[in-house]
Amino acid sequence: MAVEGVVFGVCAVIVLAGAVGVVLSRNPVHAALMLVMTLFGVAVLFVAQEAHFLAAVQVIVYAGAIVVLFLFVIMLLGVDRAENVRVEPLRGQRPLALLVGVAVLVELLVLSGTQWVTGARSAADPAEVAAGGSENVERLAESVFTRYLFAFEITSVLLVIAVVGAVVLARRPRPEPAAEPVADAAVEEAR
Amino acid sequence: MTATGIDPAWYLTLAALLFTIGAVGLLVRRNVLVMFMCIELMLNAVNLTFVTFARELGEIDGQSLVFFVLVVAAAEVVVGLGIIVAIFRRRPDATADDVSVLKG
């Protein structure tokens, strides 16, 4: 009880500080690093809730791959300069955004405070799980590769489509003479 | 409530706060990259909720769902960043307001 309480308290502060940092930092690089902080905090919370495999995947995929991809794009595009936060192009957008945020928060808190568990509990024996009869990774593997096997196969198709889409999107257009002048200028500038 | 551990409502409250921060950031910021990071924050809040309920109900299905959310998030980031690179190649200082008409 006490240990998990302390872990939760520390990680909650880390997660929330990182999230606020993402929203408030003007430099995208700082926002990406704050995002790493939040992701690590969430990974520790996964460990605290006995989701060990997901914690590892969280660190490897999110903090490792996705944030590095973000940083690559930031550096590649050279957009690591501060955003002008004084300009508010849409009048009244920010107060409305805060209002919507507060409304969402109140709704979620009311729901989580009153009736947040519906449905039957698992028939699995908690004593067996606690005794290490089946570890987290084994249970997750059994679930993914049996009950959700079709969804798992579909995700492979999704990943292939994503890779092909990224290649098509990021490919430079060929500098042909028939191309329109704007595209030519963009290609010349990119060189 | 599990025998050992704190009340799961704390985890749900933290996830609600994280989701709210992400949503407000998505609405307030105009840098497309930072908006994208705010989407990641919201996805993480949902993942935290899934894991909490998976433990609370003694089922592994919530964790399986988080696994799939991770895969979809990775695909989404790849395609989204590809789109952002394509936009910035044409307009080097574009914000979300400048590309609101889906036209170069």
Interface residues (C-beta under 8 A of the other chain):
Chain A: M1 E4 G5 F8 A12 V15 L16 A19 V20 V22 V23 P28 A31 A32 L35 T38 L39 V42 L45 F46 A48 Q49 E50 A51 F53 L54 V57 Q58 V61 Y62 A65 I66 L69 F70 V73 I74 L76 L77 G78 V79 E83 P89 L90 Q93 R94 L96 A97 L98 V100 G101 V102 V104 L105 L108 L109 S112 G113 W116 V117 G119 R121 S122 A124 P126 V129 N136 R139 L140 E142 S143 V144 R147 Y148 A151 F152 T155 L158 L159 I161 A162 V163 G165 A166 V168 L169 A170 R172 V182 A186 A190
Chain B: T4 G5 I6 P8 A9 W10 Y11 L12 T13 L14 A15 A16 L17 L18 F19 T20 I21 G22 A23 V24 G25 L27 V28 R29 R30 N31 L33 V34 F36 M37 C38 E40 L41 N44 N47 L48 V51 T52 F53 A54 R55 E56 L57 G58 E59 I60 D61 Q63 S64 V66 F67 F68 L70 V71 V72 A73 A74 A75 E76 V77 V78 V79 L81 G82 I83 I84 V85 A86 F88 R89 R90 P92 D93 T95 D97 G104
